Amino acid sequence: MSLRLEQTGRSQTERVPYPPLYAYLFDVDGVLTNPWTKKVEKVELFIQLEKRLGMGMIICLNSGRAQNFLEQEILDPLKNRLNDTSLMNNVVAIGEKGGVLIVHDTSGRRTVQIEKDLQVPQSIQNKVKTLLGEKYSDTMFYDDTKQTMVTLEVLPAAQMGGKTPDDFKRAQKKLCADLQAILDGAGLSSQFRVDPTGIATDVESVLAGKAHGAEIFIRYLNDRGIRPDQFKCFGDSKSDIEMHKRLKELELPSEFIFVGNRENFDPAQKDGIIFISGEFNDTATLKYLSEEKFDYLQE
């Protein structure tokens, strides 16, 4: 076992206990942000992320969100809180379910890569915009910030005109059928799929997904020569569990912290799953991180 070395107050040859290297993979909506306000309402979450970066841990966002959302709501606020911006070198963000990769160098400078092979054709984007205007604009809007996928998202509460989340859910069921008809009519149903989530409906490449995001993260870690002692995945939906399953398939040590409604959980998938008693969503994430203990390792 290789040991990390205490850099101050001890000889560099002296072996000392050290914390395990954890890699955290967070879905964003309903895990770090409030699913309805779409903001990080619990500032304590940033404190917990800061703490882990200071310990040398790796933070990864694995989300369907677009680049600008991840930057504005998570990455920029986190960077602005850090006294040492070089810690951003251990922060990775994967957006649009693998379509966008955001990394930082040791100065905190950001680089963005777009996976163009996942992009939805412009003709499909145009048809979806027309469909929205004709039938669904009273509960949803088209997310123009997406670069590889199409997303129709629930309107902010203030713009719903008295409609409720239940109205959105009912409309979403009809929308899924309409979107599938668009793909079928274009002969693209084998290349792209319709994926409804709690607050949005996506048209995405069949190659996209949380498992694909996890694979991108692993490649990134391998390129840097980093092998975590443990992966910890956080999510609130069935699709989020795919990142945990992919890590297990790769024979990597992983556990999944489920912070959503258990009605959305597949009871057949129990291996390595942790539930947070009495709390849900961002509150449950904060509870886990606040109570997490680190077992220090030594040879």
C-alpha positions in Angstrom: 0.0 0.0 0.0 1.4 3.4 -1.0 1.2 6.0 1.8 0.7 9.7 1.5 3.3 11.8 3.3 2.9 14.5 5.8 4.5 17.6 4.2 5.0 19.8 7.3 6.3 19.1 10.8 7.5 15.5 9.9 10.2 13.9 7.9 8.9 12.9 4.4 10.1 9.4 5.0 7.9 9.0 8.1 4.8 7.0 7.5 1.6 8.4 8.9 -2.1 7.5 8.8 -4.0 9.0 6.0 -7.7 9.3 4.9 -8.9 7.0 2.1 -9.2 8.6 -1.3 -12.9 8.9 -2.1 -14.3 9.9 -5.5 -17.8 11.4 -5.2 -20.2 11.3 -8.2 -23.2 13.6 -7.7 -26.3 13.9 -9.8 -27.4 17.5 -9.5 -31.2 18.0 -9.6 -32.7 16.9 -6.4 -29.3 15.9 -5.0 -27.4 19.2 -4.7 -30.1 21.5 -5.9 -33.7 21.8 -4.9 -35.6 20.1 -7.7 -38.2 22.9 -7.9 -36.2 26.1 -7.3 -33.3 24.7 -9.3 -30.9 26.3 -6.8 -28.5 25.1 -4.2 -30.7 26.1 -1.2 -28.5 24.5 1.4 -25.2 26.4 1.4 -23.8 23.9 3.9 -23.5 21.5 0.9 -20.7 23.8 -0.5 -19.0 23.6 2.9 -19.0 19.8 2.7 -17.6 19.8 -0.8 -14.9 22.3 0.3 -14.0 20.0 3.2 -13.5 17.0 0.9 -11.5 18.9 -1.7 -9.2 20.1 1.1 -8.7 16.4 2.0 -7.6 15.6 -1.5 -10.9 13.9 -2.5 -12.3 14.0 -6.1 -15.7 15.6 -6.8 -17.6 14.8 -10.0 -21.0 16.1 -11.1 -22.7 13.6 -13.4 -25.8 15.3 -14.7 -28.1 15.9 -17.6 -27.8 19.6 -17.0 -26.2 21.9 -19.5 -22.7 23.5 -19.2 -24.0 27.0 -18.2 -26.3 25.6 -15.5 -23.5 23.5 -13.9 -21.1 26.5 -14.1 -23.6 29.1 -12.7 -25.2 27.0 -10.0 -22.3 24.7 -8.8 -18.9 25.3 -10.2 -18.6 29.1 -10.0 -20.0 29.4 -6.5 -17.7 26.5 -5.3 -14.6 28.1 -6.9 -15.4 31.5 -5.4 -15.6 29.9 -1.9 -12.1 28.3 -2.2 -9.1 30.0 -0.7 -7.0 27.8 -2.9 -8.4 27.6 -6.4 -5.9 24.8 -7.3 -8.3 22.5 -5.5 -10.6 22.9 -8.6 -8.2 20.5 -10.3 -10.0 17.8 -8.5 -13.5 18.9 -9.6 -15.0 17.4 -12.8 -18.4 18.1 -14.3 -20.1 15.9 -16.8 -23.2 17.4 -18.3 -25.9 16.3 -20.8 -25.4 12.7 -19.7 -21.9 12.5 -21.1 -22.2 15.0 -23.9 -20.2 17.7 -22.1 -17.0 17.4 -20.1 -15.8 20.2 -17.9 -12.3 20.0 -16.2 -10.0 22.3 -14.4 -6.2 22.7 -14.3 -4.1 23.4 -11.2 -4.8 27.2 -11.6 -8.5 26.6 -11.6 -8.8 27.4 -15.3 -11.7 25.6 -17.0 -11.7 23.5 -20.2 -14.9 22.2 -21.9 -15.2 19.3 -24.4 -18.3 18.6 -26.4 -19.0 15.0 -27.6 -20.5 15.9 -31.0 -21.3 12.3 -31.8 -24.2 12.5 -29.3 -25.8 15.6 -30.8 -29.5 15.5 -31.8 -30.1 16.5 -35.4 -31.2 20.1 -36.0 -34.3 18.8 -37.9 -35.5 17.0 -34.7 -34.8 20.0 -32.6 -37.0 22.1 -34.9 -39.9 19.7 -34.8 -39.7 19.5 -31.0 -39.8 23.3 -30.7 -42.9 23.4 -33.0 -44.6 20.7 -30.9 -43.9 22.6 -27.7 -45.5 25.8 -29.1 -48.5 23.9 -30.3 -49.3 21.8 -27.2 -47.1 22.1 -24.1 -45.9 25.7 -23.6 -48.2 26.2 -20.6 -46.2 23.7 -18.5 -42.8 23.4 -20.2 -40.0 25.4 -21.9 -37.3 24.4 -24.4 -33.8 24.5 -22.9 -31.8 26.4 -25.5 -28.5 26.0 -23.5 -28.2 22.2 -24.3 -25.5 21.4 -26.8 -26.0 17.7 -27.5 -29.5 16.8 -26.4 -33.0 18.2 -26.5 -34.8 19.0 -23.2 -38.3 20.2 -22.4 -38.3 21.3 -18.8 -41.1 22.2 -16.3 -41.6 25.9 -16.1 -40.6 27.7 -12.9 -43.5 27.8 -10.5 -44.0 31.6 -11.0 -44.6 31.0 -14.7 -47.0 28.1 -14.4 -50.2 30.2 -14.3 -51.8 28.3 -11.5 -50.8 24.9 -12.9 -49.2 22.3 -10.6 -46.4 19.7 -10.8 -49.2 17.1 -11.3 -50.4 19.0 -14.4 -46.8 18.8 -15.7 -46.7 15.1 -15.0 -49.9 14.5 -17.0 -48.7 16.6 -19.9 -45.4 14.8 -19.8 -47.0 11.4 -20.5 -48.6 12.7 -23.6 -45.4 14.5 -24.6 -43.4 11.3 -24.5 -45.7 9.7 -27.0 -45.5 12.7 -29.3 -41.7 12.8 -29.1 -41.4 9.1 -29.8 -43.6 9.6 -32.9 -41.2 12.3 -34.1 -38.2 9.9 -33.8 -40.2 7.0 -35.4 -41.2 9.3 -38.3 -37.6 10.3 -38.9 -36.3 6.7 -38.7 -34.1 7.6 -35.8 -35.6 5.6 -33.0 -32.6 3.2 -33.0 -30.2 6.2 -32.5 -32.1 8.4 -30.1 -34.5 7.8 -27.3 -37.0 9.7 -25.1 -36.1 9.9 -21.4 -38.6 11.4 -18.9 -37.2 12.6 -15.6 -38.8 14.3 -12.6 -38.6 17.8 -14.0 -37.9 17.4 -17.7 -38.2 15.2 -20.8 -35.0 14.6 -22.8 -34.4 13.4 -26.4 -30.9 12.0 -26.3 -28.5 9.6 -28.0 -28.9 6.0 -27.0 -25.2 6.2 -26.0 -25.8 9.0 -23.4 -26.7 8.3 -19.8 -25.3 8.2 -16.3 -23.4 5.1 -17.1 -21.7 6.9 -20.0 -20.9 9.8 -17.7 -19.3 7.4 -15.2 -17.2 5.9 -17.9 -15.9 9.3 -18.9 -15.0 10.0 -15.3 -13.1 6.8 -15.0 -11.1 7.6 -18.2 -10.3 11.0 -16.8 -9.0 9.5 -13.5 -7.0 6.9 -15.4 -5.4 9.6 -17.5 -4.3 11.3 -14.3 -3.1 8.1 -12.7 -5.7 8.3 -9.9 -7.3 5.2 -8.4 -9.7 6.0 -5.6 -10.2 3.6 -2.7 -13.9 4.1 -2.9 -16.5 5.6 -5.2 -19.6 7.2 -3.7 -22.5 7.9 -6.1 -25.5 10.1 -5.1 -28.8 10.1 -7.0 -32.6 10.3 -6.6 -33.8 8.3 -9.6 -33.6 4.9 -11.3 -31.4 6.3 -14.1 -28.8 7.6 -11.5 -28.2 4.1 -10.3 -26.8 3.3 -13.7 -23.5 5.0 -12.7 -23.1 2.8 -9.7 -24.0 -0.3 -11.7 -21.4 0.6 -14.3 -18.7 1.0 -11.7 -19.5 -2.4 -10.3 -19.3 -3.9 -13.7 -15.8 -2.4 -14.0 -15.0 -4.1 -10.7 -14.5 -0.8 -8.9 -15.5 -0.3 -5.2 -18.7 1.7 -5.3 -21.7 2.4 -3.2 -24.9 4.3 -4.1 -26.6 6.8 -1.7 -30.2 7.0 -2.8 -31.7 10.4 -1.7 -35.0 10.2 -3.6 -38.5 9.0 -3.0 -38.4 5.2 -2.5 -41.3 4.9 -4.9 -38.8 5.8 -7.6 -36.4 3.0 -6.5 -36.2 -0.4 -8.1 -36.2 -2.9 -5.1 -34.4 -5.4 -7.3 -31.3 -3.2 -7.2 -30.0 -3.6 -3.7 -26.3 -4.2 -4.0 -24.3 -1.4 -2.4 -27.4 0.9 -1.9 -27.6 3.2 1.1 -30.9 4.9 2.1 -31.1 8.1 4.2 -33.7 7.7 6.9 -36.3 10.4 7.2 -34.9 12.8 4.6 -35.0 13.3 0.8 -33.2 15.1 -1.9 -30.7 17.8 -1.0 -31.5 17.5 2.7 -30.7 13.8 2.6 -27.4 14.5 0.7 -26.4 17.1 3.3 -27.3 14.7 6.2 -25.1 11.9 4.7 -22.1 14.2 4.1 -22.4 15.9 7.5 -22.4 12.6 9.3 -19.8 10.8 7.1 -16.9 9.3 9.0 -13.4 8.7 7.5 -11.5 5.7 8.7 -7.8 6.6 8.5 -5.6 4.1 6.8 -2.1 2.9 7.6 0.1 0.1 6.5 
